[in-house]
Amino acid sequence: MSGPGPMVAVLDDDAAVCESTRFLLETYDFEVRTYLSGADFLRDNPDIVCLIVDYRLPGPTGLEVVSELRTRGSPVPAIMISATTDPAIERILQKPLSNQVLLRAVREALE
C-alpha cells in the first residue's frame, strides 16, 4: 500500500466548495487540507505542492495570501478561483468549476 499522495491546500470561505474539492482531489489520490480563512492557512503553513485559493476571501484576500507565500520564499503554484470576474486578473478559474477543468489546472500547476 502506498503512502498519501501530494498535498494540495484548498482555501475558500465556502465550506461546501472546500469539501467538494477535497472529495474530487482525494478521488485522484491527492492528500487535501482545507481552510476557511487565509489567516488559518498562513498560520498552519502546510507543506503543500499546490494551493487552490478563492480570490475574494474576507480578511487576507487570495492575492494577499499568495503574496505572503512569495514573501516567505514559497514557489508553490497557486490556482486562483472566483465566483466573480475581475479584468485585472488574467488567469482565474470561474466557479462553479467543472471537475475536469480543476483537475487539469492542478496537473498543469505541478508540471
N, C-alpha and C positions, 0 to 999 in steps of 0.2 A: 504494500500500500504506500503510495507516495504522500509526501507532506503537503501542506497547504500551498496553493498557487501564489502568484504575485499579489501583493496587497494594493488595492485601489481604495481611495477615500472618496466618499460621496458627501458633499456639503450642500445642504438645501434646507431652508426653513420649513418646508412642507414634508412632514413625516411620511406621507404616502409616497412621495417621489423617492425619498431615501429607501424605503422598504421595497418598492417595486424594482428600483435599480439594483439594490442588493440581491434580490431574488434572481434577476436576469444574469448578473455577473457571476454569482455563485454557481449557476447552472453551467457556466463556461469555465469553471474551476479557478475563478479568482477568489481571493480572500477579500472581504469587504468590511470597511469600518464606515459608519455613517455618523454625521454630525449635523445638528440643527442650527449651529451658530459658528461664525468664523472664530469667535473668541475661544470656544471649546476646542475647535480643530487646532488652532495655533498653540493653545496651552498643552494639548496632548502631544503635538509634534510627532505623529506616527511615521514609521519608516515605510513609505509607500513608493510605488512605481508610477502612479498616475493619480491625478486629482480631477474629479468631476465636481464643478462648483457653480452654483447659481450666481448669476451676475448681480441680481438685485437682492442681496441679503440685507437684513437690518443689522445695524452695528457695523463691524467691518464688512464692507461690500465684497463681492467676489474679486473685483480688481484689487482691492486693498489687501485681501488675503494672499493673492498671488504675488503682489508687490512685496509683502513681508517675507514670503518664501524666498524671493530673489535676494532680498536684503540679507537673509540668513545664509545665502550661498547655495540654496537648493535649486538644482536644474530640473526637478520633477516636472514632467509635462502636465499642463492644466487644460482641461476641456471646459469651456465656458458654456453654460446653458441658461436659457431665459424664456419666460413666457411672453416677454415684450421685446420689441426690436429697438435697436439703438444704432443709428447710422455711424456713430463713432467707433463701433466695434465691428471689424470686418468679418471675423470668423466666430460666429456664435451659433450654437445649435438651438433651434426653436422648440419649446415644449408645446404640445406633448411630443416626445421623441419616439420614433419608431425603434424597436429593438435592434434592427439591423443597422440603422444609422449610428446608434450609440456604440454598438459593438465594433463597427468599422472605425469609428473615431478613436476608441481605446486602442485597438490594434495598431492603427497608424501612429498614435502617440508613442507607442512602445517600440516602434521600428527604429 
